[in-house]
Amino acid sequence: MSGTRRGHVLPVLALVCVTAVWGSTFFLIKDLLHQVSPVDFLGVRFALAALVIVVCCGRRLLRAGARVWALGGVLGLVYAAAQIAQTVGLAHTPASVSGFITGMYVVLTPVLMLLVFRHRVALATWFSVGLATVGLMVLSLTGLSFGSGEALTLLGSLLYALHIVLLGRWAGREDPFTLALVQVVAVGVVCTLAALPGGIGAPTTPSAWGWLVYMALVAGLGALVAQTWAQSRIPATSAAVVMTTEPVFAAGFAIAFGGEQPTARLLVGGGLVLVAMFVTELAPGLAPRRTAPRSSRSLHAPVEGDRP
């Protein structure tokens, strides 16, 4: 294995852990949404995460420069908008269709890189993107109509792709930990403001609050910190493909804890997604060489990937 591939192992494992955590939240969110509205859920979840950051890392935030606040603010705004669009769209879209449309960020990520940043995407990457898309279709798609819910979900997928692309370009130029913290604070502010009209509802049972804390601190704060660190070291297109394992983990948790049964669709679709992940990481010459980050403020040595 080349030095490039070896250098990708830990970031890829970090993203796999992130998607596993995200996958574990699907059946939890379903229960929580019986007690609070989707937007209220997002507002309370990310406000709690932001509050923990301010209390525990307030000095780090105060020391962060204007550039970090600007970049983190933009990333947080994009991520919050994606969360809101996806969550509201889910209320008007079958879950399987929503999962497939959301997963389309795996296609939209290289398309945005090509159209917006004129970044050449390797043929092996397009192959793995196509393979992951087919896997997502097998996993989740049973029919497709297109209305307002699907349009909102597609908007959310586009915003997730934009977040992945921007994070891939900026994470290696700043301290990833500080950048992640600013992102979460920004997401908390945006989601809270979105939930304010009509008042913010909260869970009504101790168990629901426990799961909400898990989703705020582990699936929210922890996941964004890990994603930001990982994307400071691997290409955005690779990150997008790796993160398509989320529905595989979601199905696994549903089988393990939700009483669902394994199906041929899960085995075939999940297998295709996993093969796509291995292709994007193991195919020779997949990623162009990454040049050193231009900012002298980066706390990390130059790494490889798709940064200009």
N, C-alpha and C positions, 0 to 999 in steps of 0.2 A: 504494500500500500504506500502511495506517495505521501510526501510531507503534507501536501494540500489536503488529501483525504483524511490523514490522521488529525490534522488541525480542525477538521469539521466534526469529529466524533462527539466531543463534549457539547458543542452548540446544538447538534442534531438531537442528542439525547435530552438536552434541556427543552427543546421544542416538543419532543415526543411527550415529555412529562407535562408540559403545558397543555397539550391537546388532550392528554389523559384526564387532567383535572377538569378542563372544560367539558369533556364528555361525561364526567361524573355528575355534572350539574343539571343535566336535562330533566331527569325524573324529579329532582329536587325543586327546580323552578316550576314544573308543572303543578306541584302541590302548593307552592307559595302563591302562585297566581290565583288560587282560590280565595286568598285572604286579602291581597292587594292588587291594584291595577299594574299593568306592565311598566308604565312610566314611573309610578310611585316606587315600585320595586327597584328600578334602576337608580332613582334618586336617593333612596335610603341606602342602598348597597354601596354606591360610590362616594356618597357623603361620609359614610362611616370609614371607608378606606382613606379618604382624604384627611379626616380628623385624626386618625392614627398616625398618618405621616406628619402632620403639623405638630402633634404632641411629641413624637419620638425623633423626628428628623428636622425640627424647625430651624436649627442652626445651619444645617446643610443647605436648606432652601434659601436662607438669608444670604449665604455665601455664594450661591449660584449667580452667574453673570446674566446680563440682559439677553445674551444670545441663547443661553440654555432655556430661559423662560420663554423666549419667543418661539424657539423650535418646539419645546415641550407643549406650549400652549396650542400651537397649530396641530400637533399630533393628537393632543387630547381632544380638541374640538372635532377633528375628523373621526376619531374613535368613538366619541360620544354620539355623534350624529349617526354613525353606522349602527351602534347599539340601539338607538331609538327607532331608526327606520326598520331594522330587523324585528324588534320586539313588537312594534305596532303592526307591522305587516303580518306577523305570525298570527295575530288575532283574526285575520281575515283570509288565512291561507292554510291548507292542510299541512300538518307537520312534515310529512315526507317531502312534499313539494318545496316547502320552505328550506328544509335541509339541503336539498339539491341546489336550489337557486343561490343560497348563501355560499355553498361550496364552490360556486363558479368564480370566486376570487382567484382560484388556482389558474384559470384561463385569463382573467382580467389583469392579473399582476404582470405577466410578460407583455401583454398588449399595451398596458400603460407605459411600461418601461420603453417599449419600442416607439410609441407614438409621441409621448411627452418628452422623454429624455434621450431619444434616438439611440437607445442602448441595444446593441445587437444581441439577440438571444440565440444560443446554440441549438442545433438541430436536436441533440439529445434531450435538451430541456423541453422543446415542443413535444417530443415523443412522450416524455414522462407526464407532461401536462395533459395530453390527450388520454393517456392510460388512466390517470387519476380521475379525469372527467367521466370516462366510461364506468370506472368503478363506483363513482358517486351515483351515476344513473342506475346501475344495477342495485346498489344499496337502498336507494330511497325513492326512486321515481316510479309511481304507479299510474300517473296520468298528469296532464299539464293543461290547465286553463290559465288565462292571463287576464287579471283584473287589477284593482287598486292594491290589493294585498301583495300580489306577485310583483307589481311595479315597485312598491316600497321595499320589498325584500331584495329585489335586484339592485335598487339604489344602495341598500345596506352593503351588499356584496361588493359593489363598485367602490364604496368608501373604505371597506376593509382592505381591498386591493391597494387603494391609494395610501392607506396607513402603512401597509407592508412596504411599499415602494419608498415612501418618504423615510420611514424608519431605517430601511436598508442604506439610504444615502447619508443619513445624519448620525446614526448611532455610534459609528466609529470615529466621529470627529469631536465628540464630547464625552464626558464621563457617563457611561450608560446608566449607572445607578441613579445619579442625580436627574438625568433626563427622564428616566422612568417615573421617578417620584413626582416631577413636575407634571408629567402626563396625567397621572392618576388624580392629582389635585385639580387639573383642568377638567377632566372627565366628571369629577364630583361636582364642580361648580355648574357645568352645563346641564348635567342630568337633574340636579336639584332645581335649577331655574325652570327646566322643562316640566317638572312635576308640581311646581308651586301653584299654578292656576287651579282653583278648586280645592286646594289643600292637599297635604301629603299624608296618605294612609300608611299604616305600619302593621306588621304582623301582630297577631293577637295571642299566640301561644309561645311558651318557652322553647319548644322544639323548633318552631319556625324561625325564631330569633337565632337559635344556634346554627341552623343551616344558612341563614342570611349572613352571619358573621363569617362562616366558612367561605361563602361566595365572595364576600367583600375582601377578606384578607388573603385567602389562598388563591381562589379563582380570579380575583380582580387584581389586587396589589401584587401578590407574588407572581402571578402569571405574566403581568406586564413587565415586571422587573426581569424575569427570565427571558421573555421574548426580546426585550431591548438588548440585553447582553448577548443573546445568541445572534441577533441580526447585526451586531457590530462585527461579526466574524464570518458569516456565510452570506451568499447572495440572496437577494429578496425572492428570486424565483425558486431557489431551493427551499427557502423557508415556507413559501406558499404550498409547495408540494408536500412537504413534511406535515404541515398543519391540516391537510385533508384527511389525516388519520383520526381526526376528531369524531366523525360519525361512527367509525369502527369502534372506538372506545365507548361512545354513547350506547351503541348496540350491546357491547360487552357488559356494561354496567346494568343495562336494562334486563339482560338475561340473568346476571348474577344476583341482582337485588330487586328487580321489578317483576319477576315471574314470567318474563317472555321466553320463548323457545328459539333456539338457533335454527336458521333456515338456510336453504341453498343460496338464496340471494345474499345473505350476510357473508357466507363463506367465499362466494365468487367475487362479489363486489369488494369486500374487505381485502381479499387476496390481491386484486388488481391495484388497489390503493397502496398496499404495502410494497408490491413490486415496483410501482411508480416511484415510491420513496427511495428504494434501493437503487433504481436506475439513475435518479437525479444525483445521488451521492457517490456512486461507484463508477459510472460511465467515464472513461478517459476523455479528457479535454472538454468536460461539460462546462466548466465555468471559466470565463476569461480571467486573466490575472488581475488582482486588485493592486492598485497603487497605494502608496502610503497616504493616510489621511492628511489633508492640507493643514488642518488646524493644529497648531502646536499645543493646544490645550488638551488634546486627547491623552488619556492616561494609559493608553495601550500601544504596543508596538504594531507596525503595519501587519495586516493580515490579508488573506486572499479573498477574492469574491468579485462582485460586480461594481464596486464603487469606482467612479471615474478618477 
